[in-house]
Amino acid sequence: MTTSKLTKHFSLFLVLVLLFISTIFINKTSLISAEPNCDNPEQGDLTFCIDKIQREIDALKPAHEYNKQELANLRTELNSLNKQINGISAQLNIVEKNIGQREEDLAFTQEIFEAKANSHYKFLRLYDPILPFLSSNDASEAFREISFRQKAADEDRRTMEAYAEDLLKLKEDKESLERNNTRLAAIKMKVDERATFLSGEVAKVESYIASLSSKQQSFIAQKLGSLNLPTSLGAGPLFCTDDRNLNPGFSPAFAFYTYGIPHRVGINQYGAYGRANAGQSYQQILNAYYQGITIEKRPDINISVQGYGSMSLETYLLGIYEMPESWPIEALKAQAVAARSYAVSYTNNGTKEICTTQSCQVYKGGNKGGNWEAAVRATEGEVAINSGQVITAWYASTSGGYTFASSDVGWSGTPWTKRLRDTTGDVGSFSDLQSQAYDKDSPCFYAAQGWRSEYGNSAWLKSEEVADIVNVLMLAQKDPSVSEHLYQTDKPNPAGTDTWDSGRVKQELSNRGVTPYNSISSVSMPGVDWGTGKSTTIAVSGDAGGDSFDANQFKDFFNLRAPANIQIVGPLFNIEKK
């Protein structure tokens, strides 16, 4: 591929990228006043945001297909260039061997020539040029000797000249091949760089497109929404039940327990409770959950509260219901600073209205009083600052022993949120986590989410139901084109097609050469990242043998297929058996 051809391909790629970026920019600019914030969507905005993701995928596909074709072309060019370079390298090896041989031949011929020349010189010195003429016999013999030696010398010179010319030609060939090799290597490097770049872009887009379809994401979001899980304590009491105390009426039974509930960013409210009981101050609690912050006093401002109009920030805080006022005062102070910071950041220093639900933070008006009022008064004007700006101080009810950066949960990246193992010491097992997590007292610290009216109103699943979920995952891995048939069987198919029951799924697996499971006897979690708090590998065994799966992928298909509203609602989960 020539440099001009490379430039042409690269220019066309840039034009496509710029057109795509400009289209997105224009669309975003025209909708900026009306579009919901999909970095931190409210419950009612989930469908819009999922559809938006699908539109972005659809917009990416033409450029993605071009990139894939271009990448294939570049790889073909690379293969051709590699063959040419390998061919030249082979020729260079042959030429270098020939040069070496010619140099040896020339040196040997030179040595023989010098020996002959020396002998000829000695002969001429030994014979007096006059004497041969005194005897006709001697003269004839001398002339013949001189003539022979002269002819031999001429022949040796011609041989050496031929070797020298051959050697010169070989060296010229070598220089030409080396120039070609250098030129091809330079072209290959450019093509390689371009292919590497495109390979990365193709991989990123394919990873993005390969995620669950918009219909599947929408289905899971609606299913999750039906659990009515509060994002913070202000959204209401935590109705998490420990299904280990419920008898489903069958055995073996399996339940999938999640650590914590959404969204696990910022202050872990039950963690603040545990930290305050351990003697930590509110400043220590705030610095545990946010990084790079300072606590500074700022003057009071007026903010607009939805349904209540304009009021001072400090008055507004008295009516925040995000933490029980009976909790330790240091936990309440940390909550007061977080709530004040969140309000300032969310309203852009008072220029935007703030809502009164858990989509913002829960406000009920009036003065909550008690220890909450004391905490607000004690921290009057205090906000958390990062790089000179008041932070959006997110918080959640229960993080399950781990908090996450905002980018980990699909929001915009922020420098003040962080990954934190929220425990009193090192953790290397589920039992360690359950004994050392600061938020272990939360009823939602370790719970199975969802239930169905039968089987004791529990989230327990039968062995054959777990086998069905495993079969669905294996079928989706074997043939992704059938995924629209793999939703849960007790609800209408969101894709508008037929949902395959467990028997059909097993048959489809068998048709594709995979032995399906009829029953599962054990499920375990052999892979856990204890540093960040994520399940990584899940293992099952049953009548079809044993298999291991990526835990995140298993969670996706569990949430698609599990009955009723039973869900795995976080990155760290475990399995209980009864």
C-alpha positions as CSV (number, residue, x, y, z in Angstrom):
1,M,0.0,0.0,0.0
2,T,1.5,3.4,-1.0
3,T,1.7,6.4,1.4
4,S,-0.9,8.3,-0.8
5,K,-3.3,5.3,-0.5
6,L,-2.8,5.3,3.3
7,T,-3.4,9.1,3.4
8,K,-6.6,8.6,1.4
9,H,-7.9,5.9,3.7
10,F,-7.0,7.9,6.8
11,S,-8.6,11.1,5.4
12,L,-11.8,9.3,4.6
13,F,-11.9,7.8,8.1
14,L,-11.4,11.3,9.6
15,V,-14.2,12.7,7.5
16,L,-16.6,9.9,8.7
17,V,-15.5,10.5,12.4
18,L,-15.9,14.2,12.1
19,L,-19.4,13.9,10.5
20,F,-20.4,11.5,13.2
21,I,-19.1,13.7,16.0
22,S,-20.7,16.9,14.5
23,T,-24.0,15.0,14.2
24,I,-23.9,14.0,17.8
25,F,-22.9,17.5,18.8
26,I,-25.7,19.2,16.9
27,N,-28.3,16.7,18.2
28,K,-27.1,17.2,21.8
29,T,-27.0,21.0,21.4
30,S,-30.5,21.2,20.1
31,L,-31.8,19.0,22.9
32,I,-29.8,20.2,25.8
33,S,-32.6,22.1,27.4
34,A,-35.1,19.2,27.2
35,E,-33.1,15.9,27.4
36,P,-32.9,14.1,30.7
37,N,-29.5,13.6,32.3
38,C,-28.5,10.1,31.3
39,D,-25.3,10.3,33.4
40,N,-27.6,10.0,36.5
41,P,-31.1,9.3,35.2
42,E,-34.2,9.4,37.2
43,Q,-36.4,6.2,37.2
44,G,-38.8,7.7,34.6
45,D,-35.9,8.5,32.3
46,L,-34.5,5.0,32.0
47,T,-36.4,4.1,28.9
48,F,-35.4,7.3,27.2
49,C,-31.7,6.8,28.1
50,I,-31.8,3.1,26.9
51,D,-33.3,4.2,23.6
52,K,-30.7,6.9,23.4
53,I,-28.0,4.2,23.8
54,Q,-29.5,2.2,21.0
55,R,-29.6,5.3,18.7
56,E,-26.0,5.9,19.4
57,I,-25.2,2.2,18.6
58,D,-27.2,2.5,15.3
59,A,-25.3,5.7,14.5
60,L,-22.0,4.0,15.2
61,K,-22.6,1.0,13.0
62,P,-22.0,2.5,9.5
63,A,-18.6,4.0,10.6
64,H,-17.9,0.8,12.5
65,E,-18.6,-1.4,9.5
66,Y,-16.3,0.9,7.4
67,N,-13.6,0.6,10.1
68,K,-13.9,-3.2,10.1
69,Q,-13.6,-3.4,6.3
70,E,-10.7,-0.9,6.4
71,L,-9.0,-3.0,9.1
72,A,-9.5,-6.1,7.1
73,N,-7.9,-4.4,4.1
74,L,-5.0,-3.1,6.2
75,R,-4.4,-6.6,7.6
76,T,-4.3,-7.9,4.0
77,E,-1.8,-5.2,3.1
78,L,0.2,-6.1,6.2
79,N,0.3,-9.8,5.2
80,S,1.4,-8.7,1.7
81,L,4.1,-6.4,3.1
82,N,5.3,-9.1,5.5
83,K,5.6,-11.5,2.6
84,Q,7.6,-9.0,0.6
85,I,9.8,-8.1,3.5
86,N,10.4,-11.8,4.2
87,G,11.1,-12.4,0.5
88,I,13.6,-9.5,0.5
89,S,15.2,-10.8,3.7
90,A,15.6,-14.2,2.1
91,Q,17.2,-12.6,-1.0
92,L,19.5,-10.6,1.2
93,N,20.6,-13.7,3.0
94,I,21.4,-15.3,-0.4
95,V,23.2,-12.2,-1.7
96,E,25.2,-11.9,1.5
97,K,26.2,-15.6,1.2
98,N,27.2,-15.0,-2.5
99,I,29.1,-11.9,-1.5
100,G,31.0,-13.9,1.1
101,Q,31.7,-16.7,-1.3
102,R,32.9,-14.2,-4.0
103,E,35.1,-12.4,-1.5
104,E,36.6,-15.8,-0.6
105,D,37.1,-16.7,-4.3
106,L,38.6,-13.4,-5.0
107,A,41.0,-13.6,-2.1
108,F,42.0,-17.1,-3.1
109,T,42.5,-16.1,-6.8
110,Q,44.4,-13.0,-5.6
111,E,46.7,-15.2,-3.6
112,I,47.3,-17.6,-6.5
113,F,47.9,-14.7,-8.8
114,E,50.4,-13.1,-6.5
115,A,52.2,-16.5,-6.2
116,K,52.3,-16.9,-10.0
117,A,53.5,-13.3,-10.5
118,N,56.2,-13.8,-7.9
119,S,57.3,-17.0,-9.7
120,H,57.2,-15.3,-13.1
121,Y,59.3,-12.4,-11.7
122,K,61.9,-14.9,-10.4
123,F,62.0,-16.7,-13.7
124,L,62.7,-13.5,-15.6
125,R,65.4,-12.6,-13.1
126,L,67.1,-16.0,-13.5
127,Y,67.3,-15.9,-17.3
128,D,69.7,-13.6,-19.1
129,P,67.7,-12.1,-22.1
130,I,70.8,-12.5,-24.3
131,L,71.6,-16.1,-23.5
132,P,68.5,-17.6,-25.1
133,F,69.6,-16.2,-28.4
134,L,73.0,-18.0,-28.3
135,S,71.2,-21.3,-28.4
136,S,68.2,-21.8,-30.6
137,N,66.9,-24.6,-28.5
138,D,67.2,-22.6,-25.2
139,A,65.7,-19.5,-26.9
140,S,62.7,-21.4,-28.2
141,E,62.0,-22.9,-24.8
142,A,62.5,-19.6,-23.0
143,F,60.0,-17.8,-25.3
144,R,57.5,-20.6,-24.8
145,E,57.9,-20.3,-21.0
146,I,57.5,-16.5,-21.1
147,S,54.5,-16.7,-23.4
148,F,52.8,-19.4,-21.2
149,R,53.4,-17.4,-18.1
150,Q,52.1,-14.2,-19.8
151,K,48.9,-16.0,-20.9
152,A,48.4,-17.5,-17.4
153,A,48.8,-14.0,-15.9
154,D,46.3,-12.5,-18.3
155,E,43.8,-15.3,-17.5
156,D,44.2,-14.7,-13.8
157,R,43.7,-11.0,-14.3
158,R,40.5,-11.7,-16.3
159,T,39.2,-14.1,-13.6
160,M,39.9,-11.5,-10.9
161,E,38.3,-8.8,-12.9
162,A,35.2,-11.0,-13.4
163,Y,35.1,-11.8,-9.6
164,A,35.5,-8.1,-8.8
165,E,32.7,-7.1,-11.2
166,D,30.5,-9.9,-9.8
167,L,31.3,-8.7,-6.3
168,L,30.5,-5.1,-7.1
169,K,27.2,-6.2,-8.7
170,L,26.3,-8.2,-5.7
171,K,27.1,-5.3,-3.4
172,E,25.0,-3.0,-5.5
173,D,22.2,-5.6,-5.3
174,K,22.6,-5.7,-1.6
175,E,22.4,-2.0,-1.2
176,S,19.2,-1.9,-3.4
177,L,17.6,-4.7,-1.4
178,E,18.5,-2.9,1.8
179,R,16.9,0.3,0.5
180,N,13.8,-1.6,-0.5
181,N,13.7,-3.4,2.8
182,T,14.0,-0.1,4.7
183,R,11.3,1.5,2.6
184,L,8.9,-1.4,3.1
185,A,9.6,-1.5,6.8
186,A,8.7,2.2,7.0
187,I,5.4,1.5,5.1
188,K,4.7,-1.5,7.2
189,M,5.2,0.5,10.4
190,K,2.7,3.1,9.2
191,V,0.2,0.4,8.2
192,D,0.8,-1.4,11.4
193,E,0.2,1.8,13.5
194,R,-3.0,2.4,11.5
195,A,-4.1,-1.2,11.9
196,T,-3.4,-1.1,15.7
197,F,-5.4,2.1,16.0
198,L,-8.3,0.8,14.0
199,S,-8.2,-2.6,15.8
200,G,-8.6,-0.7,19.1
201,E,-11.5,1.4,17.8
202,V,-13.2,-1.7,16.3
203,A,-12.7,-3.6,19.6
204,K,-14.1,-0.7,21.7
205,V,-17.2,-0.3,19.4
206,E,-17.8,-4.0,19.3
207,S,-17.6,-4.2,23.0
208,Y,-20.1,-1.4,23.3
209,I,-22.4,-2.9,20.6
210,A,-22.0,-6.4,22.1
211,S,-23.6,-5.3,25.4
212,L,-27.2,-6.2,26.0
213,S,-29.6,-5.0,23.4
214,S,-31.8,-1.9,24.2
215,K,-34.8,-4.2,24.6
216,Q,-32.9,-6.4,27.1
217,Q,-31.6,-3.4,29.0
218,S,-35.1,-1.9,29.1
219,F,-36.5,-5.1,30.4
220,I,-33.9,-5.4,33.1
221,A,-34.3,-1.8,34.1
222,Q,-38.1,-2.2,34.4
223,K,-37.6,-5.4,36.4
224,L,-35.2,-3.7,38.7
225,G,-37.6,-0.7,39.1
226,S,-40.3,-3.1,40.2
227,L,-38.2,-3.9,43.3
228,N,-38.6,-0.3,44.5
229,L,-35.2,-0.4,46.0
230,P,-34.3,3.0,47.6
231,T,-31.1,4.6,46.5
232,S,-30.8,6.2,50.0
233,L,-32.4,6.0,53.4
234,G,-34.5,9.1,52.7
235,A,-36.5,7.1,50.1
236,G,-38.1,5.1,52.8
237,P,-37.5,2.0,55.0
238,L,-35.4,-0.8,53.7
239,F,-37.6,-3.8,53.1
240,C,-34.8,-6.3,52.6
241,T,-35.7,-9.8,53.9
242,D,-33.3,-12.6,54.8
243,D,-34.7,-15.4,52.7
244,R,-32.5,-17.8,54.6
245,N,-35.2,-17.8,57.2
246,L,-37.9,-18.7,54.7
247,N,-38.8,-22.3,53.7
248,P,-39.7,-22.6,50.0
249,G,-41.0,-26.1,50.4
250,F,-38.4,-27.8,48.1
251,S,-34.8,-28.8,48.2
252,P,-32.2,-28.3,46.9
253,A,-33.0,-24.6,46.7
254,F,-30.7,-21.8,45.6
255,A,-30.9,-18.1,46.3
256,F,-28.6,-15.4,44.9
257,Y,-27.6,-12.8,47.5
258,T,-26.3,-9.4,46.6
259,Y,-24.1,-7.2,48.9
260,G,-25.7,-3.8,49.1
261,I,-28.2,-2.0,46.9
262,P,-27.8,0.7,44.3
263,H,-25.9,2.9,43.7
264,R,-22.9,2.6,46.0
265,V,-21.3,5.9,45.1
266,G,-20.2,8.4,47.8
267,I,-21.2,8.2,51.4
268,N,-22.4,4.7,52.5
269,Q,-25.1,5.8,55.0
270,Y,-25.0,2.6,57.0
271,G,-21.2,2.8,56.7
272,A,-21.3,6.3,58.2
273,Y,-23.4,4.8,61.0
274,G,-20.8,2.1,61.7
275,R,-17.9,4.6,61.5
276,A,-19.6,7.0,63.9
277,N,-20.2,4.2,66.4
278,A,-16.4,3.3,66.0
279,G,-15.6,6.8,67.1
280,Q,-14.8,8.6,63.8
281,S,-15.6,12.3,63.4
282,Y,-17.8,13.6,60.6
283,Q,-14.7,15.0,58.9
284,Q,-13.1,11.6,59.0
285,I,-16.3,10.0,57.6
286,L,-16.5,12.5,54.8
287,N,-12.8,12.0,53.8
288,A,-13.3,8.2,53.9
289,Y,-16.0,8.4,51.2
290,Y,-14.8,11.3,49.1
291,Q,-11.2,11.8,47.9
292,G,-9.3,15.1,47.5
293,I,-11.8,17.2,49.4
294,T,-11.6,20.0,52.0
295,I,-14.4,21.0,54.2
296,E,-15.0,24.8,53.9
297,K,-17.6,27.3,55.0
298,R,-19.6,29.1,52.3
299,P,-22.2,31.9,52.8
300,D,-25.8,30.9,52.8
301,I,-27.6,31.2,49.4
302,N,-31.2,30.9,48.3
303,I,-32.3,27.9,46.3
304,S,-35.5,27.0,44.5
305,V,-37.2,23.8,45.8
306,Q,-39.8,22.1,43.6
307,G,-43.2,22.7,45.0
308,Y,-41.9,24.9,47.8
309,G,-40.5,27.9,46.0
310,S,-37.4,29.9,47.0
311,M,-35.8,29.5,50.5
312,S,-32.4,29.7,52.1
313,L,-30.1,26.7,51.9
314,E,-29.9,26.3,55.6
315,T,-33.7,26.4,56.0
316,Y,-34.0,23.8,53.2
317,L,-31.6,21.5,55.0
318,L,-33.8,21.3,58.1
319,G,-36.4,19.6,56.1
320,I,-34.1,16.9,54.6
321,Y,-35.1,13.3,55.5
322,E,-32.1,11.3,54.5
323,M,-31.0,9.7,57.8
324,P,-32.8,8.7,61.0
325,E,-32.3,11.5,63.5
326,S,-31.7,8.9,66.2
327,W,-28.4,7.9,64.6
328,P,-25.0,9.1,66.1
329,I,-24.4,12.8,65.8
330,E,-21.2,12.5,63.8
331,A,-23.0,10.4,61.1
332,L,-25.7,13.1,61.0
333,K,-23.2,15.9,60.6
334,A,-21.5,14.0,57.7
335,Q,-24.9,13.6,56.1
336,A,-25.7,17.3,56.6
337,V,-22.5,18.4,54.9
338,A,-23.1,16.0,52.0
339,A,-26.8,17.1,51.6
340,R,-25.7,20.8,51.6
341,S,-22.9,20.1,49.1
342,Y,-25.3,18.1,46.9
343,A,-27.9,20.9,46.9
344,V,-25.3,23.6,46.0
345,S,-23.8,21.5,43.2
346,Y,-27.2,20.2,41.8
347,T,-28.7,23.7,41.7
348,N,-25.5,25.2,40.3
349,N,-25.2,27.5,43.2
350,G,-28.9,28.3,43.3
351,T,-29.6,28.9,39.6
352,K,-31.5,25.6,39.1
353,E,-34.5,24.0,40.9
354,I,-34.0,20.9,43.0
355,C,-36.6,18.1,43.2
356,T,-37.8,16.6,46.5
357,T,-37.6,12.9,45.8
358,Q,-34.8,10.4,45.9
359,S,-34.0,11.4,42.3
360,C,-32.4,14.4,44.0
361,Q,-32.6,14.1,47.8
362,V,-35.7,13.7,49.9
363,Y,-37.2,16.9,51.3
364,K,-40.5,16.9,53.3
365,G,-40.5,20.6,54.4
366,G,-40.6,22.1,57.8
367,N,-38.0,21.2,60.4
368,K,-37.2,17.6,61.2
369,G,-35.8,18.7,64.5
370,G,-33.9,16.7,67.1
371,N,-30.4,15.6,66.4
372,W,-30.8,16.3,62.7
373,E,-31.4,20.0,63.4
374,A,-28.4,19.9,65.8
375,A,-26.2,18.4,63.0
376,V,-27.3,21.1,60.5
377,R,-26.7,23.9,63.0
378,A,-23.3,22.5,64.0
379,T,-22.1,22.3,60.4
380,E,-23.7,25.6,59.2
381,G,-22.3,26.6,55.8
382,E,-19.9,23.7,55.5
383,V,-19.5,22.1,52.1
384,A,-17.1,19.6,50.6
385,I,-14.7,21.2,48.0
386,N,-12.6,19.6,45.3
387,S,-10.4,21.7,43.1
388,G,-12.3,24.8,44.2
389,Q,-15.7,23.5,43.4
390,V,-18.5,22.2,45.6
391,I,-18.9,18.5,44.8
392,T,-22.0,16.6,43.9
393,A,-21.9,14.6,47.1
394,W,-23.8,11.5,46.2
395,Y,-24.7,9.0,48.9
396,A,-26.4,5.6,49.1
397,S,-28.1,3.6,51.9
398,T,-26.0,0.5,51.8
399,S,-22.8,-0.2,49.8
400,G,-22.3,-3.8,50.8
401,G,-18.8,-3.2,52.0
402,Y,-17.6,-1.4,48.9
403,T,-18.1,2.0,47.3
404,F,-17.4,2.8,43.7
405,A,-16.3,5.7,41.5
406,S,-19.1,7.4,39.6
407,S,-17.6,6.1,36.3
408,D,-17.9,2.5,37.6
409,V,-21.7,2.8,37.6
410,G,-22.1,4.4,34.2
411,W,-22.1,8.1,35.3
412,S,-19.6,10.7,34.3
413,G,-16.2,10.3,35.9
414,T,-15.5,12.6,38.9
415,P,-12.3,13.1,40.8
416,W,-13.9,13.1,44.3
417,T,-15.6,9.7,44.1
418,K,-13.6,6.6,44.7
419,R,-13.4,2.9,45.1
420,L,-13.3,2.0,48.7
421,R,-13.2,-1.3,50.6
422,D,-15.4,0.0,53.5
423,T,-14.2,-2.4,56.2
424,T,-12.3,-2.4,59.4
425,G,-9.5,-4.7,58.0
426,D,-8.4,-6.9,55.2
427,V,-11.0,-9.1,53.5
428,G,-10.3,-12.4,51.8
429,S,-13.7,-14.2,52.1
430,F,-17.4,-13.6,52.4
431,S,-17.2,-14.3,56.1
432,D,-14.5,-11.7,56.5
433,L,-16.7,-9.1,54.7
434,Q,-19.7,-9.9,56.8
435,S,-17.9,-9.5,60.0
436,Q,-15.8,-6.4,59.1
437,A,-17.9,-4.2,56.9
438,Y,-18.9,-0.9,58.4
439,D,-22.4,-1.2,57.0
440,K,-23.0,-4.8,58.1
441,D,-26.0,-3.7,60.3
442,S,-28.0,-2.7,57.3
443,P,-30.9,-5.1,56.5
444,C,-29.8,-4.8,52.8
445,F,-26.2,-5.5,53.5
446,Y,-26.6,-9.1,52.3
447,A,-30.0,-10.0,50.8
448,A,-31.7,-11.8,48.0
449,Q,-33.7,-9.3,46.0
450,G,-37.2,-10.0,44.6
451,W,-39.8,-12.7,45.4
452,R,-42.7,-14.6,44.0
453,S,-46.0,-15.3,45.7
454,E,-45.5,-19.0,45.9
455,Y,-42.6,-20.8,47.7
456,G,-42.9,-18.8,50.9
457,N,-42.8,-15.4,49.1
458,S,-39.1,-16.0,48.6
459,A,-36.4,-15.6,46.0
460,W,-35.4,-19.3,46.3
461,L,-35.0,-21.1,42.9
462,K,-35.4,-24.8,42.1
463,S,-32.5,-26.8,40.8
464,E,-34.1,-27.1,37.3
465,E,-34.7,-23.3,37.3
466,V,-31.0,-22.6,37.9
467,A,-30.2,-25.2,35.2
468,D,-32.5,-23.3,32.8
469,I,-30.7,-20.0,33.5
470,V,-27.3,-21.7,32.9
471,N,-28.7,-23.3,29.7
472,V,-29.9,-19.9,28.5
473,L,-26.4,-18.4,29.1
474,M,-24.7,-21.2,27.2
475,L,-27.1,-20.9,24.3
476,A,-26.6,-17.1,24.1
477,Q,-22.8,-17.7,24.1
478,K,-23.1,-20.4,21.4
479,D,-25.5,-18.4,19.2
480,P,-26.1,-14.8,20.1
481,S,-28.7,-14.5,17.3
482,V,-31.3,-16.3,19.5
483,S,-31.1,-14.0,22.5
484,E,-34.5,-12.4,21.8
485,H,-36.1,-15.7,22.6
486,L,-34.4,-16.0,26.0
487,Y,-36.4,-13.7,28.3
488,Q,-38.2,-15.0,31.4
489,T,-41.1,-17.3,30.6
490,D,-43.7,-15.8,33.0
491,K,-43.9,-12.4,31.3
492,P,-44.7,-11.4,27.7
493,N,-41.7,-11.3,25.4
494,P,-40.5,-7.7,25.2
495,A,-39.1,-8.3,21.7
496,G,-42.5,-9.3,20.3
497,T,-41.5,-12.8,19.5
498,D,-41.9,-16.2,21.2
499,T,-40.0,-17.0,24.4
500,W,-38.4,-20.4,24.4
501,D,-39.2,-22.5,27.5
502,S,-36.7,-24.7,29.2
503,G,-37.4,-27.7,27.0
504,R,-36.9,-25.6,23.8
505,V,-33.7,-24.1,25.2
506,K,-32.3,-27.6,25.9
507,Q,-33.3,-28.8,22.4
508,E,-31.6,-25.8,20.8
509,L,-28.5,-26.4,22.8
510,S,-28.4,-30.1,21.8
511,N,-28.9,-29.1,18.1
512,R,-25.7,-27.0,18.5
513,G,-23.7,-29.8,20.0
514,V,-23.9,-28.7,23.6
515,T,-25.1,-30.9,26.4
516,P,-27.7,-29.1,28.4
517,Y,-28.3,-29.3,32.2
518,N,-31.5,-30.8,33.5
519,S,-30.5,-30.1,37.1
520,I,-27.9,-28.2,39.1
521,S,-26.5,-29.7,42.3
522,S,-24.1,-27.0,43.3
523,V,-23.3,-23.3,42.5
524,S,-20.2,-21.5,43.9
525,M,-18.3,-18.3,43.5
526,P,-14.6,-19.3,43.1
527,G,-13.6,-15.9,41.7
528,V,-14.0,-12.6,43.7
529,D,-12.0,-9.4,43.4
530,W,-11.8,-8.6,47.1
531,G,-9.9,-5.4,46.4
532,T,-12.8,-3.7,44.5
533,G,-15.7,-5.9,45.6
534,K,-16.8,-7.7,42.4
535,S,-17.7,-11.3,41.8
536,T,-15.6,-12.4,38.8
537,T,-16.3,-16.1,38.2
538,I,-19.3,-18.4,39.0
539,A,-19.1,-22.2,38.8
540,V,-21.9,-24.7,38.5
541,S,-22.1,-28.5,38.5
542,G,-24.9,-30.8,37.7
543,D,-26.0,-33.7,35.5
544,A,-24.1,-32.3,32.5
545,G,-20.8,-31.9,34.3
546,G,-19.5,-28.6,35.3
547,D,-18.9,-25.1,33.9
548,S,-17.6,-21.7,34.8
549,F,-18.8,-18.4,33.6
550,D,-17.9,-14.7,33.8
551,A,-20.0,-13.5,36.9
552,N,-21.1,-10.3,35.2
553,Q,-22.4,-12.1,32.2
554,F,-24.1,-14.7,34.4
555,K,-25.8,-11.8,36.2
556,D,-27.1,-10.3,33.0
557,F,-28.8,-13.5,31.9
558,F,-30.0,-14.4,35.4
559,N,-31.8,-11.0,35.4
560,L,-33.3,-11.7,32.0
561,R,-34.5,-15.2,32.8
562,A,-35.2,-15.5,36.5
563,P,-38.9,-15.6,37.3
564,A,-41.1,-12.8,38.8
565,N,-38.9,-9.8,39.8
566,I,-36.0,-11.8,41.2
567,Q,-32.7,-10.0,40.5
568,I,-29.0,-9.8,41.3
569,V,-28.7,-6.1,41.9
570,G,-25.0,-5.5,42.3
571,P,-21.5,-6.5,41.3
572,L,-20.7,-8.5,44.4
573,F,-23.0,-11.5,45.0
574,N,-22.9,-15.0,46.4
575,I,-25.1,-18.1,46.4
576,E,-27.0,-19.7,49.3
577,K,-28.2,-23.3,49.2
578,K,-30.9,-25.0,51.3
